[in-house]
Amino acid sequence: MLGRVNHVAIAVPDLATAAESYRTMLGANVTEPQALPEHGVTVVFVTLPNTKVELLEPLGAASPIAAFLAKNPAGGMHHICYEVADIIAARDRLKEAGARVLGDGTPKIGAHGKPVLFLHPKDFQGTLIELEEV
């Protein structure tokens, strides 16, 4: 069911500073900021030869990232995103196996313009999982 790792997401308190660190210290290619109001975040992607790193900061006080940063003020790894060929089939298979899909189970459009779902971290060894249809 799982495809390749699409990205690893890191929550940061200051997106501009984090992006600049990746650009100048690591020599990375970093995309322009993209606001995703439906998800409550602003993101940039660090593009790598084999995957991406998503840097994300809260977009508004109600953002789930704001709650994460309240517990982890310096930031940290937030989730890992795996690619799937059919997000509805993956969702249904996971639910049948007892995994909890966050929200109402309806995929939302993610930063890459493709459907995404999130799976409860308690079902995956404390790691929030994002699935993205490719």
JOGIPE-V507467 format. One line per field, one symbol per residue. psi: psi as a letter, one per 40 degrees, with the letter a starting at -180 (. if undefined). A space follows every 10 residues. Layout:
psi = ???
This chain:
psi = dhaihdihhh hidhdddddd dddddefihh iiihhgddef ihiihhhide aihhhiiigi dehddddddd dgdeaihdih hiiidhdddd ddddddeeih hiaeehiiha deeihiiiih deeffehhhh hhh.
